């Protein structure tokens, strides 16, 4: 068989794209394809092409073909670290060093085998065909999923009424979403923390603190999608595609559309790597990254988890974190004041604190290393986790009060909301059905902070006013001078293992008194 120029390049391209196609398909419920995955594939492809060029220059066209086969084997095994972990588990040796040793043995065996079989010209075609078939499987599965999964229109049934521009000067609106900020009664029960001093300071600043505030869903992407679509977008049943809800959290939602129709400028701020400023954003507030170790992305952490780099890089002092940097309520207010235009403003700040990884030291100094604990590890409520969570709440409280005072100095009539998306997660696993949840766990997770500073004429005394799903029905109604109807309470659980949404049996009616 004659050597060619196209076949080795084609083989390298296939095996460079394969791991990222597999990753995208494995996470198809949460991710859409974007250019960054293509860029990561290119990062793998370029060294592969360099290997081909070097082999060709030194040994000729046959060496180029053989190098492509060896690269294919090496690239494939590079992303099989989880298989090595599984083997370590089988032998009862669940530790990173053992998993790395197993992976090194597998990698070396694959490379040696590839060198041997690449002597035969038939292997050159087999490698290309194998790469094409392996790549086709996740690509076809992903394409089928996207083509057959019904599209969600989060705002279609949620728009309370056709909104028209207010006649008077519209007030600025600040929405501080603090991830994992639980309601005061549950904070006291869970970690023994009394938040009364902060709530009193809010009351003195004109806030109405809802003592029975509740989220509609217990996870961020559904809870916030409900708040920002002013409805219940995920009904009981199977939930395959999560991406519309993530898009809603990032700004593609009915609330932002409504504010735009009212002539508002939209400012978006987040320190969470999963959310970037999209095309709906007029003013993008970025976190500070100077002097921070471990800034990266949740997606990048997941990709590296398929390779031994997930273990080796931290040992070398290199870390990744779901946080993109430091962003406090004060930072948001300061940057908004500096960058905004003269139009009325809707500022939506999604801040990961007090959710892990806990970023504050004692005295509210900022940690430089944001990699520990991991985003899903809360620790023990009665131990270090509970203490760090309390510390994060106290520090963000301090920043919130300063931010509120700064807003009031600029606009005494501004509407301000401080809200959690769910309560803490101590001892809670979402990969299980509703029947496995205790009443206390439900109480803890659905109960949220919800404090609103509204004009006196707009305050609503109904228990439903504390439901996160009604927050913007109240605010938008206040701006346009209408009392929009408030939705009845519902609480819906999601089993992440099965991808199923389940109705919590009328508990919301009892907990809110609605």
N, C-alpha and C positions, 0 to 999 in steps of 0.2 A: 504494500500500500504506500502510495506516495505521500510525503509530507506536504501539508498545505499551510498557508498563512492564516486562513480564516478559522479553521477548526480549533486550534489551541486558544485563540482569543475568545471564540464563542464558548468554549468550555469554561474558561476563567470567568467570563461574564455570567454564565448560568450559576456557577457555584458561589459567586459573589452576591448575587441577588437572592439565592435560595434561603439563607437564614433569616433574612428580613421579610421575605414573603411568608415564611412559616410563622414568624412572630406576628405579623399583621393579621394573618388568618386566625391564629390562636386567640387574638385579642379583638376579633372583628366586631364584637358587641360594644367595645369601648373606643375603638379607633377608626378613623377614616385614613385613607392613604394620604400622605402629604410628602412634600419634597424632601423633608429631612431624612426619611427612610431611604429615598433614592441616593441622597448624599452619603449616608452610611455605607450603602452598597458600593458606591464609588470609592470610598476609603479603602475597602477591601479589594476592589478591582484594580486600582492603580498599582499597588505592590505586585499583584499577580502579573500584570503586563510587564512590569520591570523585570520580574523573574524570567519571563519568556524572552525578553530582549537579551538579557545577560546570557541565557542558555544558548540562544541562537548565535550570538557573537562568538562565544567560546567553543561551542561544539557543533553548530550547524542546525539545519532544519529538524533533524530527528530528535536532537536534544530539546528543541523547542516543544515538540509534540509530547515528549516524555515529561517535561517540566509541567505541562498543563495537567496531565494525569495526577502527578504528585501534588500539585496545588489543589486540585479538586478534592483529593482525599484529606489533605491537611485542613482545608477550609470547612469541610463537612464535620470532621471530628472536633474542630475548634469549638463548635457550638453544641457539643454533646456532654457538657459538664454535668447536667442534671442526671444523665444516665450513669455517670460515674458516682454521683451521690447515691443513686438508687442501689447500685452494687454495694457501696459501703454500708447502706442500711441493711441489705440482705445478710451481710456477714456480721451484723451487729457492731459495726465500727463507724458510727455516725459522727464523723469529725471532719473538719475542713482539710487538715493535712492528709488524711487517708484518702479522701475524695480526690485531692490534687494528685496524689501518687498514682491512684488508679487511672486517672485521666492521662497522665504522662505516659503510662504504660500503653494505654489504648492508642494514644497519638503516635507514639514511636512505632507500634506494630502496624498501624495504618500506613504510615509513611514508608516503612520498609517494604510492606506488601505492594504498595503503589509503585515503588522503584522497580521491583521485580517484574510485575505484570506489564509495566510500561515498555519493557523491551519488545513486547509483541505488538505489532502495528494494529491488530484488531482492538486492542485496549484503547487506542486513541479515539475510535468511533464509539466504543462502548461508553467511555467517560462522557462524551458529548450527549449521547442518547439518554444515559442515566440522569444527567443534569437536567435535560429538557423534561423528562418525565417527572422527576422529583419536583421541579419548579412548577410544572403544570398543575399538579394536584392542589396545592394551597391557593394558587391563582384562580383556578376554576371554582373552588369552594368559596373563596371570598367573593368572586363575581356573582355566583349564584345567590349567596346570602344577600348581597346588596340589591340584586335584581328582584328577589322574591319577598324581601321583608317589607311589609307595608310602611309607608312613610307616616310619621306622626306630625300632626299640626297642633303644636302645643297651645296655640292661642285661639284656635278656631272656636272653641266653645267657652273660652275663658273671658273674652272681651265683655266687660260688664255693660257697656253702652258706647255708642259713637261719641268720642270725646271731641270737643271743640276748644279752640284757644280761649283761655280766660281773658276776661275784659280788663282786669287790673294787672299791675305788675306781679308776675308769678314769683313765688318764693323759691329759693334754692332748696334742693332736697339732697341730704346726705344719708346714705344707707351703709352702715358699717356691719358687715356680715363677719362674725367671729366664729371660726370653725370649731365646733365642739363645746361651745359655751353653754353650760347647763343652767337650768332655773335654780333660784336661790334655795328653795326647800330641798331639792335633790342634791345640790352641792353640800348642804349640811348633812344629809343622810349618808351620802356616798363617801365624802372625804373629811367630814367634820368641819367644814369651812363656813363661817358666817359672813355673808356678803352684804349685810345690812348697812354698813358704813357707806359703801359705794352707792347702793340704791337710795339711801337718804340724800347723798350728794346730787344724784340725778333728780330726785323729787324737788330739791331746792332750786334746781335749774329749770323747772317747769316740765319735767318728764312724767308721763304716766307709765308706771311699771306694772305690767300685767302679771299677776300672781299665779294665774293658771295658764300661762302661755304654752302652746304645744305646736310641734311640727306635724306635718301630714305624713311624712316618711322618715325613717330613722337613718338614712344615708344621705350624704351630701348631694349627689347628683340628682336624686329624686326630690329631696326636700327643697332645695333651692329652685329646681325647675317648677315645682308647685307654687312657691312664693312668687316667682318671676313670670309665671303664666297666669297667676290668679285663679288657679283651678287645680283639679286632681288629674294630672296628665297620664298617670300609669294606673289603669284599672286592674282589679284582681284578674289573674291569669298569667299566661306566659309572657315574659318580657325578654325578647331576643336582642333588640338593637338599643344600646344605651346611648349612642352618639347624639341623638337629638337632644337628650337631656343635658349632656355635657356642653353641647353648643348653647343651650339656653343659659346655663350657668355662666358661660363666657360672654354673654351679651346678646345672643340671638333669641330674643324672647318678646312677649307681648308688652311687658312693662316698658322696655327700652323703646319699642315702636310707638307706644302711647306718648312717652315723653318727647320723642322726636316730632310727633304730630302736633304737640303743644308748643313747639318752638324751642325746646330745651337742647342745650349742649350736653352730650353724654361723656362723662369721665369715668374710666375704668381703671382700677388699681388692684393688683394681686401680687402676692409674693409666692404663690403656689405655681410650680413649674408646669402643671397640666393646663393652665389657662393663660392664653396670650391675648393681646389686643387684636380683635378682628375688625372687619370693615365697618361695623356699626359704631365703633369707638371714635369719638371726636378728639378726645384728650386722653393719652395713655400715660399712666403714672407707673414708672418702673422702680423696683426696689434698689436699695444701695447694695453693692457687692464688694466694695473695697475692703481688703483685709479679711475676707471670709474664706474659710476652708470648707470644702465639701459642697460647693454650689454646683448643681447639675440639673438632673431631671428625673422624674419617676419613670418615664419611659426608658431612659438610658440605663437606669438601675436594673430594670427588667431585662433589657437586652444583654447587658453584661452578665446577668445571672445565669445565662445559658453557657457562659464560658468560665474558665478558671480565673479570669481577670477579676471577677466579683470577689474572689478570695485574696488574690495576689496584690491587687492595687491598694486595698486598705493596709496590708502589711508593709507596703512601701510608703505609706503616708499619704496616699491619694484617695479621696473619697468623693462620693456623689450624694446629693441630698434632694428631696422633693422641693426644698425651698430654693428660690432663685436669689435670695438675699434678704436684707432687712427692710421691712416696711411697717411702720407703726401708724396708728390713727393720726398722730401729729404730723408725720411725714406726708400723709395723704393731703391733709388740710393745707400744709405749707406749699406743696407742689401745685395743688389746684389753684391757690391764690396767685401763684407766680405765672401759671400758664393759661388760665382761662380767658375766654373772650368776654364781651359784655352781655352775652345772652344768659337767660336763666339756666341754671346748672342742675343736672342730676348726676351726683357722684356716687358710684357704687364701688365700695372697697371690700374685696373678699380676702380676708387675712387669715392665714392658717392657725395663728395662735388663738386660744390656748391649746390647740391640738398638738400632739407630738409631730415632729421632734421638738421637745421643749427648748426654747431658745434663750431663756433668761437665767442669769445667775442670781444668787442672793443679793438683794439691793438693786435689782433690775439692770445690772450690767449685762451686756450681750455676749453670748458664747461665740467663740470663733469657729468651733467645729460643730456643724449642724447635722452630722450624719448619725448621731446616736441620741435617743433611741430611734428605731425605724418608724416610718409614718404610721404603721399599724400596731406598734407596740406601745401600749399605755402604761404598762407596769402594774404594780399592785396598788389598789386604792389606799390601803393602810400602810404602804411602804414608800419607797422613793418616788414611784410614779405619781401617787396622790400628792406628795409634797411638791413635786415639780409642776404638776397641774395647778395646784393652789398658787404657787409662785407666779406662774404665767398669767393667771387671772388677776392677781394683785397688780402686776406690772402693766398689763394692758388696760386695767381700770385707770391707773394713774395717767397713762397716755390719752385715754378717751376723755377724761375730764379736761385736760389741757387742750385737746382738739376741739371740744365743745365750746370752751371759752374763746378759742380763736375764731371759730365760726360765728359766734354771737357778736364778737367785736366787729366783724365785717358785715353781718346781716342778722339783726335781732329777730327777724321774722322767718329765718330758715327752719325748715322741717328736718328733724334729725331722728333717725331710727338706729338703735343698737339691738342686734338680733343674732341669736345662734341658729345654726341649721339642725342641730341635734345635741343631745347631751353626751356625757363621756361614755367610754366603751370598756371600762374596767370589767374583766371577766366575761366579756360578751363575744360570741362567735356568730357571724352572719351566715355561715355556710350550714344552715340547719333550718327546719320548718318552724312555723309560728308555734306549734304545739310544744316545742322544746324550750320556749321562753318562759321565765317566771314573771309574775306580776311586777315584782320590784325592778327587774331588768327593763321591762316595758316602760314603767314609770320613769326610770332614770334616762332612758334613751330618747323618749319623745318629748320630755319637758325641756323647754329652752328659755334662755333669756330673751325678753322682748320688752324694750322700753322705747316709747315714742314721745317726741316733743312736737306737738301740733298746736295750731291756733285753737283757742278755747272753743270756738264755734264748731270745730271739726272733731273734737274728742268724742269717742264712742264708749259708752258705759257697758254695752253688751259684752258678755263673756266671749262672744265670738271675735271681738276686737283683738283678743290676744292670740288668735290663731294665725300662724305665719302665712297661711294661704290668703288671708284677708288684709294683710298689711298694706298692699298697694291699692286695693279697692278703697280703703280709707283715705290714703294719701291723694290718689288721683281724683277721687270725689271731692276732697277738700279743695283742690286746686281749681276745679271747674265749677264748684258751687253746687254739687249734687250729692245726695246721700246714696251712694251705690249700695246695692244689696250685699249683705255679708253671707258667705256660704256657711252651711251647717258643718260641724266638725266631723272629720273622718280621719282615722289613723290606719295606715296600710303598711304592712310588713313586706320585706323582700327576702326570700331565700336565695342567696347568691349561688349556692351549690346547684340548685335546680333552675334558677332564673325565673322564679315564680313570685308574683305579688299576691299577698293574701290580706283580706280585710280583718282588722282587729275588731272583735265583736262589740261594737257600740261603746267601747271603753271611753272614747273621746267625749261622748255626751255626758258621761258621769264625771269625768275629770275636769271638764271646763264648766259644767253647770249649764251648758247651752241646750 
